[in-house]
Amino acid sequence: MDHQPVVTITLNPAVDIAADVDTVRPDVKLRCKAPQFDPGGGGINVARAITKLGGRARALIAVGGATGDMLATMLAGEAIDTIAVDTGGQTRQSFTARETSSGHLYRFVLPGPEWTQATDKALFEALATLLTPGTLAVLSGSLPPGAGAEIVERIEAACEKAGAALVADTSGPVLTALCARSGQPLHLLRMDRDEALTVSGRAMSTPSDFAAYGAELVSAGVADHIVIGLGARGSVGVSAAERILCSRPVDTPLSAVGAGDSFVGAMVLALARGLAFDTALAHGTAAAASAVVTPGTALCERATTEAFIAEVETTRLA
């Protein structure tokens, strides 16, 4: 392995199904084209992106039922080193329909099984064996029903105990709770534009606005590094020493699905390889652009990402 160990954590994975349909209309059967099936969930996609980019990651996942078996089989087919804990319920599915007449995407996401004490115990027992000094742990994706925001604090504590560093890419109440804490910073916290607007309660519009908010979070001890994705405008990265905007515009986007996970995968892999924060941000930006030019739920591609890295524009923000 040519980089520090990476462990991704997915508490609420899914089997992702994507298909094209001519037009979305109510009250009628919609005949879809041949579907595409992919293993899904934030941490799973981050591990898949890292593998696509030539790195390695171990994927800790909570799965159950026939859908969970299907998910594990798909991951084995992609040579992802997977450690599974049983949820006792049925792993969820998500469905993305692309309306070919308009290009619009319609995304339907099921909630997933209820989190149980048995699954919780199995998760932290697995973490205790996976986390080692220097490991980069990535918690990405939504929480399942019944799992409270405090689980992230406990995962962070497990990382600290093992000498590992935690990267978090989450949303909703969990993100709000993380942004409200201080004094025990994560290694890196990522959010997108809308999440930053919701959590901050501010009317931010320019990259400098978002960078200033990120700098406040760093100063408060929320995380050593803050990344805020601004969609087609790129991503803002903030540390105690710098505020950066990285962008690589895409002329003909096909699907933004998977762009965020591709970004996190590429950035974490770059950090695990010892690259500087600004360089890692550029790698993430290139991978996100690569994912945007792929159809459906497809992630970044290595050749495209590597070509795009040289085309990323990095701007230092005031």
KEKE-68740 format. One record per residue (C-alpha): x, z, y; residue number from 1; residue in three letters. Coordinates in Angstrom, 1 decimal. Layout:
KEKE-68740
[[X,Z,Y],NUM,'ala']
...
//
This chain:
KEKE-68740
[[0.0,0.0,0.0],1,'met']
[[1.4,-1.0,3.4],2,'asp']
[[-0.5,1.5,5.4],3,'his']
[[-1.8,5.0,5.5],4,'gln']
[[-4.6,5.8,3.1],5,'pro']
[[-8.1,4.9,4.3],6,'val']
[[-11.3,6.5,2.9],7,'val']
[[-14.7,5.3,4.1],8,'thr']
[[-17.8,7.5,3.8],9,'ile']
[[-21.3,6.0,3.4],10,'thr']
[[-24.1,8.6,3.0],11,'leu']
[[-27.0,6.1,3.2],12,'asn']
[[-25.9,2.7,1.8],13,'pro']
[[-28.1,-0.2,1.1],14,'ala']
[[-28.4,-3.5,-0.8],15,'val']
[[-28.6,-6.0,2.1],16,'asp']
[[-30.7,-9.1,1.5],17,'ile']
[[-30.6,-12.0,3.9],18,'ala']
[[-32.7,-15.2,3.9],19,'ala']
[[-33.8,-18.0,6.2],20,'asp']
[[-37.4,-18.8,6.9],21,'val']
[[-38.9,-21.6,9.0],22,'asp']
[[-41.2,-19.4,11.1],23,'thr']
[[-42.2,-15.8,11.1],24,'val']
[[-46.0,-15.4,11.3],25,'arg']
[[-48.4,-12.6,10.5],26,'pro']
[[-50.9,-12.5,7.6],27,'asp']
[[-49.4,-15.3,5.6],28,'val']
[[-46.9,-15.6,2.8],29,'lys']
[[-43.5,-16.6,4.3],30,'leu']
[[-41.5,-18.8,1.9],31,'arg']
[[-37.9,-18.0,2.3],32,'cys']
[[-34.8,-20.0,1.3],33,'lys']
[[-32.5,-18.7,-1.3],34,'ala']
[[-31.4,-15.1,-0.5],35,'pro']
[[-28.0,-13.7,-0.1],36,'gln']
[[-27.3,-10.3,-1.5],37,'phe']
[[-24.5,-8.0,-0.2],38,'asp']
[[-23.5,-4.4,-0.5],39,'pro']
[[-24.4,-2.7,2.8],40,'gly']
[[-24.1,0.4,4.8],41,'gly']
[[-21.6,1.2,7.6],42,'gly']
[[-18.7,2.7,5.6],43,'gly']
[[-19.1,0.2,2.7],44,'ile']
[[-18.9,-2.7,5.2],45,'asn']
[[-15.9,-1.2,6.8],46,'val']
[[-14.1,-0.9,3.4],47,'ala']
[[-15.1,-4.5,2.6],48,'arg']
[[-13.8,-5.7,6.0],49,'ala']
[[-10.5,-3.9,5.4],50,'ile']
[[-10.2,-5.6,2.0],51,'thr']
[[-11.0,-9.0,3.4],52,'lys']
[[-8.2,-8.5,6.0],53,'leu']
[[-5.6,-7.7,3.3],54,'gly']
[[-5.8,-3.9,3.4],55,'gly']
[[-7.1,-1.3,0.9],56,'arg']
[[-9.8,1.4,1.3],57,'ala']
[[-11.5,3.8,-1.0],58,'arg']
[[-15.2,3.9,-0.5],59,'ala']
[[-17.1,7.2,-1.1],60,'leu']
[[-20.8,6.4,-1.5],61,'ile']
[[-24.0,8.3,-2.3],62,'ala']
[[-26.1,6.1,-4.5],63,'val']
[[-28.9,6.3,-7.1],64,'gly']
[[-31.4,4.4,-9.2],65,'gly']
[[-31.4,0.7,-10.2],66,'ala']
[[-30.6,-0.4,-6.6],67,'thr']
[[-27.6,1.9,-6.7],68,'gly']
[[-26.4,0.4,-9.9],69,'asp']
[[-26.7,-3.0,-8.3],70,'met']
[[-24.7,-1.9,-5.3],71,'leu']
[[-21.9,-0.5,-7.4],72,'ala']
[[-21.7,-3.7,-9.5],73,'thr']
[[-21.4,-5.8,-6.3],74,'met']
[[-18.6,-3.5,-5.0],75,'leu']
[[-16.8,-3.8,-8.3],76,'ala']
[[-17.0,-7.6,-7.9],77,'gly']
[[-15.2,-7.3,-4.6],78,'glu']
[[-12.5,-5.1,-6.0],79,'ala']
[[-13.5,-2.1,-3.8],80,'ile']
[[-12.2,1.2,-5.2],81,'asp']
[[-15.5,3.1,-5.2],82,'thr']
[[-16.2,6.8,-5.8],83,'ile']
[[-20.0,7.4,-6.2],84,'ala']
[[-22.0,10.5,-6.0],85,'val']
[[-25.6,10.6,-7.3],86,'asp']
[[-28.4,10.9,-4.8],87,'thr']
[[-31.1,11.5,-7.5],88,'gly']
[[-33.2,8.9,-5.7],89,'gly']
[[-33.4,5.1,-5.2],90,'gln']
[[-30.7,3.5,-3.0],91,'thr']
[[-32.5,1.7,-0.2],92,'arg']
[[-32.7,-2.0,0.6],93,'gln']
[[-32.5,-3.8,3.9],94,'ser']
[[-33.8,-7.3,4.6],95,'phe']
[[-32.8,-9.7,7.4],96,'thr']
[[-34.8,-12.8,8.0],97,'ala']
[[-33.4,-15.6,10.2],98,'arg']
[[-36.2,-17.7,11.7],99,'glu']
[[-34.6,-21.1,11.7],100,'thr']
[[-37.1,-22.6,14.3],101,'ser']
[[-35.8,-20.1,16.9],102,'ser']
[[-32.6,-18.6,15.6],103,'gly']
[[-34.1,-15.1,15.9],104,'his']
[[-33.2,-12.4,13.4],105,'leu']
[[-35.7,-10.0,12.1],106,'tyr']
[[-34.2,-6.9,10.4],107,'arg']
[[-36.2,-4.5,8.2],108,'phe']
[[-34.4,-1.3,7.2],109,'val']
[[-35.8,1.2,4.7],110,'leu']
[[-35.0,4.9,5.0],111,'pro']
[[-33.2,5.8,1.8],112,'gly']
[[-33.6,8.7,-0.5],113,'pro']
[[-33.9,12.4,0.6],114,'glu']
[[-30.6,14.2,0.8],115,'trp']
[[-30.3,17.1,-1.7],116,'thr']
[[-28.1,20.1,-2.2],117,'gln']
[[-26.8,18.7,-5.4],118,'ala']
[[-25.7,15.5,-3.6],119,'thr']
[[-24.2,17.5,-0.8],120,'asp']
[[-22.1,19.6,-3.2],121,'lys']
[[-20.9,16.5,-5.1],122,'ala']
[[-20.0,14.8,-1.8],123,'leu']
[[-17.7,17.6,-0.6],124,'phe']
[[-16.1,18.1,-4.0],125,'glu']
[[-15.2,14.4,-4.0],126,'ala']
[[-13.9,14.6,-0.4],127,'leu']
[[-11.6,17.5,-1.4],128,'ala']
[[-9.9,15.2,-3.9],129,'thr']
[[-9.8,12.1,-1.7],130,'leu']
[[-8.5,13.5,1.6],131,'leu']
[[-4.7,13.9,1.8],132,'thr']
[[-2.4,14.4,4.8],133,'pro']
[[-2.3,11.2,6.9],134,'gly']
[[-5.5,9.8,5.5],135,'thr']
[[-7.8,8.0,8.0],136,'leu']
[[-11.4,8.9,7.0],137,'ala']
[[-14.2,6.7,8.4],138,'val']
[[-17.7,7.9,8.6],139,'leu']
[[-20.0,5.0,9.5],140,'ser']
[[-23.7,4.3,9.3],141,'gly']
[[-26.9,6.3,9.4],142,'ser']
[[-27.7,9.6,7.8],143,'leu']
[[-30.2,9.7,5.0],144,'pro']
[[-33.5,11.7,5.4],145,'pro']
[[-32.9,15.4,5.1],146,'gly']
[[-29.2,15.3,6.1],147,'ala']
[[-28.7,17.0,9.5],148,'gly']
[[-26.1,16.3,12.2],149,'ala']
[[-24.1,19.3,11.0],150,'glu']
[[-22.9,17.4,8.0],151,'ile']
[[-20.6,15.5,10.3],152,'val']
[[-19.1,18.7,11.6],153,'glu']
[[-18.5,19.8,8.0],154,'arg']
[[-16.9,16.4,7.1],155,'ile']
[[-14.6,16.8,10.2],156,'glu']
[[-13.7,20.3,9.0],157,'ala']
[[-12.8,19.0,5.6],158,'ala']
[[-10.6,16.3,7.2],159,'cys']
[[-8.8,18.9,9.4],160,'glu']
[[-8.2,21.2,6.4],161,'lys']
[[-6.6,18.3,4.5],162,'ala']
[[-4.6,17.0,7.4],163,'gly']
[[-6.7,13.8,7.6],164,'ala']
[[-8.1,12.2,10.8],165,'ala']
[[-11.8,11.3,11.2],166,'leu']
[[-13.2,8.1,12.8],167,'val']
[[-16.9,8.2,13.4],168,'ala']
[[-19.3,5.3,14.1],169,'asp']
[[-22.8,6.6,14.1],170,'thr']
[[-25.9,6.8,16.3],171,'ser']
[[-29.0,8.8,17.2],172,'gly']
[[-29.0,12.6,17.1],173,'pro']
[[-25.6,12.6,15.3],174,'val']
[[-24.0,10.7,18.1],175,'leu']
[[-25.7,13.0,20.7],176,'thr']
[[-24.4,16.1,18.9],177,'ala']
[[-20.8,14.7,18.7],178,'leu']
[[-20.8,13.8,22.4],179,'cys']
[[-21.9,17.3,23.3],180,'ala']
[[-19.1,19.1,21.5],181,'arg']
[[-15.6,19.9,22.8],182,'ser']
[[-12.3,21.4,21.8],183,'gly']
[[-12.1,19.9,18.3],184,'gln']
[[-11.7,16.2,19.0],185,'pro']
[[-12.3,13.4,16.5],186,'leu']
[[-9.5,10.9,16.1],187,'his']
[[-11.8,8.1,17.3],188,'leu']
[[-15.5,7.8,18.2],189,'leu']
[[-17.2,4.4,18.5],190,'arg']
[[-20.6,3.6,19.9],191,'met']
[[-22.2,0.5,21.4],192,'asp']
[[-23.5,-0.1,24.9],193,'arg']
[[-27.1,0.9,24.3],194,'asp']
[[-26.0,4.1,22.5],195,'glu']
[[-23.7,5.0,25.4],196,'ala']
[[-26.5,4.5,27.9],197,'leu']
[[-28.9,6.7,25.8],198,'thr']
[[-26.4,9.5,25.2],199,'val']
[[-25.1,9.6,28.7],200,'ser']
[[-28.4,9.2,30.5],201,'gly']
[[-26.6,7.0,33.1],202,'arg']
[[-27.2,3.6,34.6],203,'ala']
[[-23.9,2.0,33.6],204,'met']
[[-23.3,-1.8,33.9],205,'ser']
[[-19.6,-2.7,34.3],206,'thr']
[[-16.8,-2.2,31.8],207,'pro']
[[-15.2,0.2,34.3],208,'ser']
[[-18.4,2.3,34.3],209,'asp']
[[-18.3,2.6,30.5],210,'phe']
[[-14.6,3.3,30.6],211,'ala']
[[-15.1,6.1,33.1],212,'ala']
[[-17.7,7.7,30.8],213,'tyr']
[[-15.3,7.3,27.8],214,'gly']
[[-12.6,9.1,29.8],215,'ala']
[[-15.0,12.0,30.4],216,'glu']
[[-15.6,12.3,26.7],217,'leu']
[[-11.8,12.2,26.0],218,'val']
[[-11.2,14.9,28.7],219,'ser']
[[-14.0,17.1,27.3],220,'ala']
[[-12.3,17.0,23.8],221,'gly']
[[-14.9,14.9,22.1],222,'val']
[[-12.4,12.5,20.7],223,'ala']
[[-8.8,11.4,21.3],224,'asp']
[[-10.0,7.8,21.5],225,'his']
[[-13.4,6.4,22.6],226,'ile']
[[-14.5,2.9,21.9],227,'val']
[[-17.7,1.4,23.4],228,'ile']
[[-18.8,-2.0,22.2],229,'gly']
[[-20.3,-4.2,24.9],230,'leu']
[[-21.5,-7.1,22.7],231,'gly']
[[-20.4,-10.5,24.0],232,'ala']
[[-18.4,-8.9,26.8],233,'arg']
[[-16.0,-7.2,24.3],234,'gly']
[[-15.1,-3.6,23.7],235,'ser']
[[-13.8,-0.9,26.0],236,'val']
[[-11.2,1.5,24.6],237,'gly']
[[-10.2,4.7,26.3],238,'val']
[[-7.6,7.3,25.5],239,'ser']
[[-5.9,9.9,27.7],240,'ala']
[[-3.3,7.3,28.7],241,'ala']
[[-5.3,4.1,29.1],242,'glu']
[[-8.6,2.3,29.8],243,'arg']
[[-8.8,-1.2,28.3],244,'ile']
[[-11.3,-4.0,27.9],245,'leu']
[[-10.7,-6.5,25.0],246,'cys']
[[-12.7,-9.6,24.7],247,'ser']
[[-12.8,-12.9,22.8],248,'arg']
[[-16.0,-14.9,23.7],249,'pro']
[[-17.7,-16.9,21.1],250,'val']
[[-19.3,-20.3,22.1],251,'asp']
[[-21.7,-20.7,19.2],252,'thr']
[[-22.6,-17.3,17.7],253,'pro']
[[-24.4,-17.4,14.3],254,'leu']
[[-25.2,-13.8,13.6],255,'ser']
[[-24.1,-10.5,15.1],256,'ala']
[[-24.9,-8.7,11.9],257,'val']
[[-21.7,-7.1,10.6],258,'gly']
[[-19.7,-7.5,13.8],259,'ala']
[[-19.5,-3.8,14.5],260,'gly']
[[-18.4,-2.9,10.9],261,'asp']
[[-15.9,-5.7,11.0],262,'ser']
[[-14.6,-4.3,14.3],263,'phe']
[[-14.2,-0.8,12.9],264,'val']
[[-12.5,-2.1,9.7],265,'gly']
[[-9.9,-4.2,11.6],266,'ala']
[[-9.2,-1.5,14.1],267,'met']
[[-8.8,1.2,11.5],268,'val']
[[-6.6,-1.0,9.4],269,'leu']
[[-4.4,-1.7,12.4],270,'ala']
[[-4.2,2.0,13.2],271,'leu']
[[-3.4,2.8,9.6],272,'ala']
[[-0.5,0.3,9.8],273,'arg']
[[0.9,2.2,12.8],274,'gly']
[[-0.1,-0.2,15.5],275,'leu']
[[-0.7,1.0,19.0],276,'ala']
[[-4.3,1.7,20.2],277,'phe']
[[-4.5,-1.3,22.5],278,'asp']
[[-3.2,-3.6,19.8],279,'thr']
[[-5.7,-2.1,17.3],280,'ala']
[[-8.5,-2.6,19.8],281,'leu']
[[-7.5,-6.3,20.0],282,'ala']
[[-7.6,-6.6,16.2],283,'his']
[[-11.0,-5.1,16.1],284,'gly']
[[-12.3,-7.5,18.8],285,'thr']
[[-10.9,-10.5,16.9],286,'ala']
[[-12.6,-9.4,13.7],287,'ala']
[[-15.9,-8.8,15.5],288,'ala']
[[-15.7,-12.4,16.9],289,'ala']
[[-14.9,-13.7,13.4],290,'ser']
[[-18.1,-12.0,12.0],291,'ala']
[[-20.2,-13.5,14.8],292,'val']
[[-19.3,-17.0,13.7],293,'val']
[[-20.3,-16.3,10.1],294,'thr']
[[-24.0,-16.7,9.0],295,'pro']
[[-26.3,-13.9,7.8],296,'gly']
[[-24.8,-10.6,6.9],297,'thr']
[[-21.3,-12.0,6.3],298,'ala']
[[-18.4,-10.0,7.6],299,'leu']
[[-15.2,-11.2,9.2],300,'cys']
[[-12.8,-13.6,7.5],301,'glu']
[[-9.1,-13.0,7.5],302,'arg']
[[-7.9,-16.4,8.6],303,'ala']
[[-10.3,-16.6,11.5],304,'thr']
[[-9.6,-13.0,12.6],305,'thr']
[[-5.8,-13.7,12.5],306,'glu']
[[-6.3,-16.8,14.6],307,'ala']
[[-8.5,-15.0,17.1],308,'phe']
[[-6.1,-12.1,17.6],309,'ile']
[[-3.9,-14.3,19.8],310,'ala']
[[-6.9,-15.4,21.8],311,'glu']
[[-8.1,-11.9,22.7],312,'val']
[[-7.9,-11.1,26.4],313,'glu']
[[-6.8,-7.6,27.3],314,'thr']
[[-7.7,-6.2,30.7],315,'thr']
[[-6.5,-2.9,32.0],316,'arg']
[[-9.3,-1.1,33.8],317,'leu']
[[-9.1,1.3,36.8],318,'ala']
//
